[in-house]
Amino acid sequence: MKYYFIAGEASGDLHASNLMKALKKSDPEAVFRGFGGDLMVAQGLQLTKHYREMDFMGFVKIAMNLRTVLKNIKLCKKDILNFQPDVVILLDYPGFNLRIAKFLKQQGIKNFYYISPQVWAWQQSRVHQIKRDVDRMFVILPFEKDFYKKFDYEVDFVGHPLLDALQNEQQEFDRTHFCAQHHLQSSKPIVALLPGSRRQEIKKMLPLMTSLQADFPTHQFVIAGVSSVETTFYKRYSAAPDIPVIQHVTRKLLRSSEAALVTSGTASLETALMKTPEIICYKGDYISYLIAKQLIKVKYIGLPNLIMDKPIVKELIQNDFNRLNLKNELTELLLNPEKRLQLATDYNALEQKLGGGGASEKTAALMWKWIGTQMCY
């Protein structure tokens, strides 16, 4: 069968690649094409557009690049029609993918949505668009099934694919070897810095994160780089140019770390599932923040807190994300054993709530089931 994927960011690239791997087990002749990244290409994707060329975040940034966004949408529609897939699989990235879903419905092309847009957080009216245009929704957070049910829309809860990714990497890990490989001091505790996967995030987050190095001389700070951003870019916005940047090994770095400063998003959940104590940080441009503040309907910004419905991880958002607060919270995280013990207990409960592994295989099996039906709803 022919599958067209659309993933517009690094996390989508990861989860799509694992889904592609699972689909190939049932469909060895599968042909994949679409928008994505390097991990999807490694699974056989014929790449139309790399997600790093779609790196626009925030209301202002999207408005400034609207012409490019519309051009990408036009390219995507044309490429889908030329490819004639049996199904299009959309991953999160709602500003783009919901427009494509509407087009697909008009064209009579079956589409699945894997990893729901965060409609439960803001713009809940989009649920009506999803009901109209999406043939089947596969959700990864336990509360999402109940949320959609309120709108009389049945979805499939498949578990969180991060658990799959972590289980795939559960091999013997040698911290001493890791430190030697990346020229780190194995005797010195590490604070991992995850400033985000987009350049706009890195510009906002990294200067403050790196400025704390001087306050913690007994620890070494290390920046977790992503493949779509070159090392020189991180160095340009680092307040301490000597802080090393390590690319492509974020999970191994988190395994090696005593604590982490993490930009909100999927990375905050990934860090929690790695059982690494963390502080969730976020600061956007002022106009986007004011708009989002009026629209967002949830109590927390971090996924671990949203899933547990309580603040298990400290969040420093917008004006609260300042040097004094960050220093005080990191000191507490590193030096208070009771805080670390409670966090470990909460992390274990979080993992249980996400339903265990096997999300990719379960999703692939359900997709095969729905592909075989004439109508998904």
Secondary structure by P-SEA (a helix, b strand, c coil): cbbbbbbccaaaaaaaaaaaaaaaaacccccccccccaaaaaacccccccccccccccaaaaaaaaaaaaaaaaaaaaaaaaacccbbbbccccccaaaaaaaaaaacbbbbbccccccccccccaaaaaaacccbbbbcccaaaaaaaaacbbbbbcccaaaaaaaaacccccaaaaaaaacccccbbbbbbbccccaaaaaaccccccccccccccbbbbbbccccccaaaaaaaccccccccccccaaaaaaacccccccccaaaaaaaaaccbbbbbbcccaaaaaaaaaccccccccaaaaaaccccbbbbccccccaaaaaaaaaaaaccaaaaaaaaaaaaaaaaaacccaaaaaaaaaaaaaaaccccc
